[in-house]
Amino acid sequence: MPTRPAGSTLSAARTVLLGLQHMLIMYTGCVTVPLVFGAAAGLDERTVGLLVNADLLVAGIVTAVQSLGLKKVLGLRMPVVTGATFSALTSMILIQGQYGVRAVYGAMLAAGVFGLLVAVPFSRLIRFFPPLVTGVVITVVGLSLIGTAGGMIVGQDPAAADYASVRRLALAAAVIAIIVLLARVGRGFVGRIGVLIALVAGTALAVPFGFVDFSGLAAAPWFGLTSPFLFGAPRFPVAAVVSMCIVMLVIFTESTASIMAVGEATGDPVDSPRLARGLATDGFSGLLGGVFNAFLDTVYAQNVGLIGMTRVSSRYVTAVTGAILVVLGLVPKIGGLVAALPGPVIGAASLVLFAMVAMVGISTLRRAELDRGHNLTIAATALGVGLLPVFVPHFYHAFPTAVQVIAGSGITDAAVVAFALNLLFNHTCRKPAAEDTESGADGAGAGN
């Protein structure tokens, strides 16, 4: 149980340091989305830089809204950090290739409106997300991201000379060792900023090995903000809009899992109205992204893991993270400094935090009474199906693009299968036989 509840406050200095720690953990994943999209769309370096700025700005605004809330309309009022999601990337690239960039942001605007409209109906399904379902999904969230952390450690280009080099692996091992050591011997606030200390120490260790490059810092401007509708008036092709609305439902599924994980980590259960406000904020990110040329946001799982590690769940800490992201979005030179953090260092820290998320899921499953009824079968099937696209990335390549967008997300697959099987086995109207009831085979308990 966290030692600092969501509404608690710390000293200003500690709040800023903890907020900075959250930002450093999520930064790489957040900026990777605009970098990949920009490269796929053939945009020039300056335009890609503007997309990165816009991405950080919107992520900061949405993080602040989620943390502090906007009356009773938007925001979880919980310690969450949001950023650009990879779930929308494939659809955005396909839409750009077929209809152009203006259609990408038109479809995003439409998906934002759609998200605002369906947030409440979607949130009412929360009673069908018991520990049996959420435990599986949270576990898959953590496990599916391990590969992303590993990619940052070894490098993204297998043809590169230093790909998976001993230097990279040794640097990552040193960072993990520092995190574990501080978790064991760190006391008080030092123990809570162990990841931040490990990131700084790891970067210092990386300098002699040439992993830290500040060459792009001088060229970065001090101030930069993309103009609204940078690429012109948005377009709304029907196929593009439908595709992006489907993506919004996928994002809702992912965010629900992460939000439930925050509830588990903080001991603050999430009810339907609160979930609705959180999901509506995802939709709000679509409106902001469509106007300012950014991207759809989701709740970041690695920051959920950080809450479990630091045992500090004050929402004011993540609100500071949002403010820092806004500054980074407006001051590219500072963003360039953060971007210089070496991949093996960020990857090593992310590896521990993603695994922490998986452990939250496993802990949740312990309350699902897997020895009763068909709960073990439900959990095993959903876990297996959810991990298929993680271990076999092209598993659904023979299916239409729309199917690939949905089924290609292991998180979505796990959620759909666990949700459907829980309905089938634990919410059917069939009255169990007497002998089944005596043996607990009616699926009652935590699986309901």
C-alpha positions in Angstrom: 0.0 0.0 0.0 1.5 3.4 -0.9 2.7 5.5 2.0 1.4 8.7 0.3 -2.3 8.7 -0.8 -3.4 10.4 -4.0 -4.4 13.7 -2.4 -1.4 14.1 -0.1 1.2 16.8 -0.6 5.0 16.7 -0.2 7.5 19.5 0.0 8.0 21.5 -3.2 11.5 20.1 -3.8 10.4 16.5 -3.4 7.4 16.9 -5.5 9.4 18.4 -8.4 12.1 15.6 -8.2 9.4 12.9 -8.2 7.6 14.6 -11.1 10.9 14.8 -13.0 11.5 11.1 -12.3 8.1 10.3 -13.9 8.9 12.4 -16.9 12.2 10.8 -17.6 10.6 7.3 -17.5 7.9 8.1 -20.1 9.8 10.5 -22.3 11.4 8.1 -24.8 8.1 6.2 -25.5 6.3 9.5 -25.9 8.6 11.0 -28.5 9.1 7.8 -30.4 5.6 7.9 -31.8 6.0 11.3 -33.7 9.5 10.2 -34.8 8.2 7.0 -36.4 5.2 8.7 -37.9 7.3 11.5 -39.3 9.7 9.1 -40.9 6.9 7.0 -42.4 5.2 10.1 -43.8 8.4 11.5 -45.3 8.3 14.7 -43.3 11.4 16.9 -43.1 13.4 17.2 -39.9 12.0 20.6 -38.9 8.4 19.4 -39.2 9.1 16.2 -37.2 10.6 18.4 -34.5 7.4 20.5 -34.4 5.4 17.2 -34.1 7.6 16.2 -31.1 7.0 19.6 -29.5 3.2 19.3 -30.0 3.2 15.7 -28.7 4.9 16.7 -25.5 2.7 19.8 -25.0 -0.5 17.7 -25.4 0.8 14.9 -23.2 1.5 17.5 -20.5 -1.9 19.1 -20.7 -3.7 15.7 -20.6 -1.5 14.5 -17.7 -2.3 17.6 -15.7 -6.0 17.2 -16.4 -6.0 13.5 -15.5 -4.1 14.3 -12.2 -6.0 17.4 -11.1 -9.4 16.9 -12.8 -11.5 19.4 -14.6 -14.5 19.8 -12.3 -16.6 16.6 -12.7 -16.2 16.5 -16.5 -12.7 15.3 -17.2 -9.8 13.7 -15.3 -9.3 10.8 -13.0 -7.9 12.9 -10.1 -5.4 10.1 -9.7 -1.6 9.9 -10.1 -1.3 9.0 -13.8 0.9 10.1 -16.6 -0.3 10.0 -20.2 1.6 10.0 -23.5 1.3 9.2 -27.2 0.1 5.6 -27.8 1.6 3.1 -30.3 -1.9 1.7 -30.8 -2.8 4.5 -33.2 0.5 4.5 -35.1 -0.3 1.8 -37.7 -3.6 3.4 -38.6 -2.1 6.8 -38.9 0.6 5.6 -41.2 -2.0 3.8 -43.4 -4.3 6.8 -43.5 -1.5 9.1 -44.4 -0.4 6.9 -47.3 -4.0 6.6 -48.6 -5.4 10.1 -48.0 -2.6 12.4 -46.8 -1.7 14.0 -43.5 -4.7 16.2 -43.4 -6.9 13.1 -43.3 -4.9 11.8 -40.3 -5.7 14.8 -38.2 -9.3 15.0 -39.4 -9.8 11.3 -38.4 -8.1 12.1 -35.0 -10.6 15.0 -34.4 -13.5 12.7 -35.2 -12.1 10.0 -33.0 -11.8 12.5 -30.2 -15.4 13.5 -30.4 -16.4 9.7 -30.6 -14.3 9.1 -27.5 -16.1 11.8 -25.5 -19.5 10.4 -26.6 -18.8 6.7 -25.7 -16.7 7.2 -22.5 -19.7 6.9 -20.2 -21.3 3.8 -21.9 -17.9 2.1 -22.0 -17.2 2.9 -18.4 -20.4 1.1 -17.3 -18.8 -2.2 -18.3 -16.5 -1.9 -15.3 -18.5 -4.4 -13.3 -17.5 -6.9 -15.9 -13.9 -6.2 -15.2 -13.4 -8.1 -11.9 -9.9 -9.2 -10.7 -10.0 -12.2 -13.0 -10.2 -9.9 -16.1 -8.1 -7.0 -14.9 -5.4 -9.2 -13.5 -4.9 -10.9 -16.9 -4.9 -7.6 -18.8 -2.5 -5.9 -16.4 -0.2 -8.8 -16.6 -0.2 -8.8 -20.4 0.4 -5.0 -20.4 3.5 -5.5 -18.4 4.8 -8.5 -20.2 4.1 -7.1 -23.7 6.3 -4.0 -23.0 9.3 -6.0 -21.9 10.4 -6.3 -25.6 10.2 -2.5 -25.9 12.6 -2.1 -23.0 14.9 -4.7 -24.4 14.9 -2.9 -27.8 16.1 0.3 -26.1 18.9 -1.7 -24.4 20.3 -3.5 -27.4 19.5 -0.8 -30.0 16.9 -0.6 -32.8 19.2 -1.5 -35.7 20.4 -5.1 -35.8 22.9 -4.0 -38.5 24.6 -1.5 -36.3 28.1 -2.2 -35.0 27.2 -1.8 -31.4 23.9 -3.7 -31.6 23.5 -5.8 -28.4 27.2 -5.1 -27.6 28.8 -5.9 -24.3 29.0 -2.2 -23.5 25.3 -1.8 -23.9 24.4 -4.8 -21.8 26.9 -3.9 -19.1 25.5 -0.3 -18.9 22.0 -1.7 -18.6 23.1 -4.2 -15.9 24.7 -1.4 -14.0 21.5 0.7 -14.0 19.4 -2.3 -12.9 22.0 -3.0 -10.1 21.8 0.6 -8.9 17.9 0.5 -8.8 18.0 -2.8 -6.9 20.7 -1.6 -4.5 18.8 1.6 -3.7 15.6 -0.3 -3.2 17.4 -2.5 -0.7 19.5 0.1 1.3 17.8 3.4 0.4 16.0 5.1 3.2 13.2 7.7 3.0 13.2 10.0 0.1 16.5 8.6 -1.4 14.8 5.2 -1.8 11.8 6.8 -3.5 13.9 8.6 -6.2 16.1 5.5 -6.8 15.1 5.3 -10.5 16.0 9.0 -11.0 19.4 8.4 -9.3 20.0 5.4 -11.4 19.2 7.3 -14.6 21.6 10.1 -13.7 24.3 7.7 -12.6 23.8 5.5 -15.7 24.1 8.5 -18.0 27.3 9.5 -16.3 28.7 6.0 -16.8 27.7 6.2 -20.4 29.6 9.3 -21.3 33.1 7.6 -21.6 31.5 5.0 -23.9 30.1 7.5 -26.4 26.5 6.8 -25.7 25.6 10.4 -24.8 25.4 12.8 -27.8 24.6 16.5 -27.2 25.4 17.5 -30.7 21.8 18.3 -31.6 21.4 20.5 -28.6 23.0 23.6 -30.1 20.7 23.6 -33.2 17.5 23.2 -31.2 15.6 26.5 -30.8 14.7 27.9 -27.4 11.1 28.3 -28.2 8.9 26.3 -30.6 5.2 25.6 -31.0 3.3 24.1 -33.9 0.6 26.2 -35.4 -2.9 24.8 -35.2 -3.7 22.8 -38.3 -0.1 23.0 -39.5 -0.9 20.9 -42.6 -4.0 22.7 -43.6 -7.8 22.2 -43.0 -8.5 18.6 -41.8 -10.2 16.1 -44.1 -12.6 13.4 -43.0 -12.6 10.3 -45.3 -15.2 7.8 -44.0 -12.8 4.9 -43.9 -10.1 6.9 -42.1 -12.7 8.1 -39.5 -14.0 4.6 -38.9 -10.5 3.2 -38.5 -9.5 5.8 -36.0 -12.7 5.4 -34.0 -11.9 1.7 -33.7 -8.4 2.7 -32.5 -10.1 4.9 -29.8 -11.9 1.8 -28.5 -8.6 -0.1 -28.4 -7.0 2.8 -26.5 -10.0 2.7 -24.1 -9.3 -0.9 -23.4 -5.6 -0.2 -22.7 -6.3 2.8 -20.5 -8.9 0.9 -18.5 -6.3 -1.8 -17.7 -3.7 0.8 -16.7 -6.3 2.8 -14.7 -7.4 -0.3 -12.8 -3.7 -1.0 -12.2 -3.3 2.4 -10.6 -6.3 1.7 -8.4 -4.7 -1.6 -7.4 -1.3 0.1 -6.7 -2.8 2.9 -4.7 -5.6 1.1 -2.9 -8.1 3.5 -4.4 -10.8 1.6 -6.3 -12.0 3.0 -9.6 -15.7 3.3 -10.0 -17.7 3.8 -13.2 -18.0 7.7 -13.0 -14.3 8.1 -12.4 -13.4 5.7 -15.2 -15.7 7.6 -17.5 -13.9 10.9 -16.7 -10.5 9.2 -17.4 -11.6 7.8 -20.7 -13.2 11.0 -21.8 -9.8 12.7 -21.2 -8.4 10.2 -23.7 -11.0 11.5 -26.1 -10.0 15.0 -25.2 -6.5 14.2 -26.3 -7.8 13.4 -29.7 -9.3 16.9 -30.0 -6.1 18.6 -28.8 -4.0 16.3 -31.0 -6.2 17.0 -34.1 -5.8 20.7 -33.7 -2.2 20.9 -32.6 -0.8 18.1 -34.9 -0.1 15.8 -32.0 -1.2 12.2 -31.2 -3.8 10.2 -29.2 -2.8 9.7 -25.6 -3.2 6.8 -23.2 -2.2 6.1 -19.6 1.4 5.0 -19.5 2.0 1.6 -17.8 5.6 2.3 -16.9 4.6 5.1 -14.6 2.1 2.8 -12.9 5.0 0.6 -12.2 6.9 3.6 -10.7 4.1 4.2 -8.3 4.5 0.6 -7.0 8.2 1.1 -6.6 8.3 4.5 -4.9 5.1 3.9 -2.9 4.2 7.5 -3.5 0.9 8.0 -5.2 0.3 11.8 -4.8 -1.5 13.1 -7.8 0.3 16.4 -7.4 3.5 14.7 -8.3 2.1 13.7 -11.7 0.6 17.1 -12.1 4.1 18.5 -11.9 5.1 15.9 -14.5 2.4 17.4 -16.8 3.8 20.9 -16.2 7.3 19.7 -17.0 6.1 18.2 -20.3 4.4 21.4 -21.2 7.7 23.3 -20.7 9.5 20.6 -22.8 6.9 21.1 -25.5 7.5 24.8 -25.6 11.3 24.8 -25.1 12.9 22.3 -27.6 16.4 22.9 -26.3 15.4 21.4 -22.9 13.7 18.6 -24.7 16.9 17.9 -26.6 18.8 17.6 -23.4 16.4 14.9 -22.1 16.5 13.2 -25.5 20.2 12.7 -25.1 19.7 10.1 -22.3 21.2 6.8 -23.6 18.8 4.0 -24.8 20.4 1.3 -22.6 19.9 3.5 -19.5 16.2 4.3 -20.2 15.6 0.7 -21.3 17.1 -0.8 -18.1 14.9 1.4 -15.9 11.9 0.6 -18.1 12.6 -3.1 -17.9 12.2 -3.1 -14.1 9.1 -0.9 -14.2 7.3 -2.9 -16.9 8.0 -6.0 -14.9 6.6 -4.2 -11.9 3.3 -3.7 -13.8 3.2 -7.4 -14.6 3.7 -8.2 -10.9 0.7 -5.9 -10.1 -1.3 -8.0 -12.5 -0.2 -11.3 -11.0 -1.0 -9.9 -7.5 -4.4 -9.0 -8.7 -4.9 -12.5 -10.1 -4.3 -13.9 -6.6 -7.6 -12.5 -5.6 -9.4 -14.1 -8.6 -9.8 -17.5 -6.9 -8.3 -19.4 -9.8 -9.0 -22.7 -8.1 -12.7 -22.1 -8.3 -14.9 -23.0 -11.3 -13.5 -22.2 -14.7 -11.5 -19.2 -13.6 -8.1 -20.8 -14.3 -9.2 -21.8 -17.8 -10.4 -18.2 -18.4 -7.1 -16.7 -17.2 -4.9 -19.1 -19.0 -6.7 -18.8 -22.4 -6.8 -15.0 -22.2 -3.1 -14.8 -21.2 -2.1 -17.1 -24.1 -4.1 -15.3 -26.7 -2.9 -11.9 -25.5 0.7 -12.9 -25.7 0.5 -14.4 -29.2 1.0 -11.1 -31.1 3.7 -10.2 -28.6 5.8 -13.2 -29.4 4.7 -13.6 -33.0 4.3 -10.0 -34.3 3.0 -11.0 -37.7 0.5 -13.6 -36.4 -2.5 -11.7 -38.0 -0.7 -10.5 -41.2 -3.1 -12.4 -43.5 -6.2 -10.5 -42.2 -7.5 -7.2 -43.4 -5.9 -4.1 -42.1 -8.8 -3.2 -39.8 -8.5 -6.6 -38.2 -4.8 -6.2 -37.8 -5.2 -2.9 -36.0 -7.4 -4.5 -33.4 -6.1 -8.0 -33.1 -2.5 -6.9 -33.4 -2.7 -5.5 -29.9 -2.0 -8.2 -27.3 -3.6 -6.0 -24.6 -6.8 -5.7 -26.6 -6.8 -9.5 -27.3 -6.4 -10.4 -23.7 -9.1 -7.9 -22.6 -11.6 -9.2 -25.2 -11.0 -12.9 -24.5 -11.0 -12.5 -20.7 -14.1 -10.3 -20.8 -16.0 -12.6 -23.1 -15.1 -15.8 -21.3 -15.9 -14.3 -17.9 -19.4 -13.4 -19.3 -19.8 -16.9 -20.7 -18.8 -18.8 -17.6 -19.6 -16.5 -14.7 -22.6 -14.4 -15.9 -24.8 -16.9 -17.8 -28.3 -17.6 -16.6 -27.7 -21.3 -16.4 -28.3 -22.5 -12.8 -25.4 -24.7 -11.9 -25.9 -28.3 -10.9 -25.9 -29.2 -7.2 -22.7 -31.1 -7.5 -21.1 -28.2 -9.3 -22.2 -25.8 -6.6 -20.8 -28.0 -3.8 -17.4 -28.1 -5.5 -17.3 -24.4 -6.3 -17.6 -24.9 -10.0 -20.3 -22.3 -10.4 -17.4 -19.7 -10.8 -18.7 -17.6 -7.9 -16.3 -15.3 -6.0 -13.7 -13.1 -7.4 -14.3 -14.1 -11.0 -17.9 -12.7 -11.0 
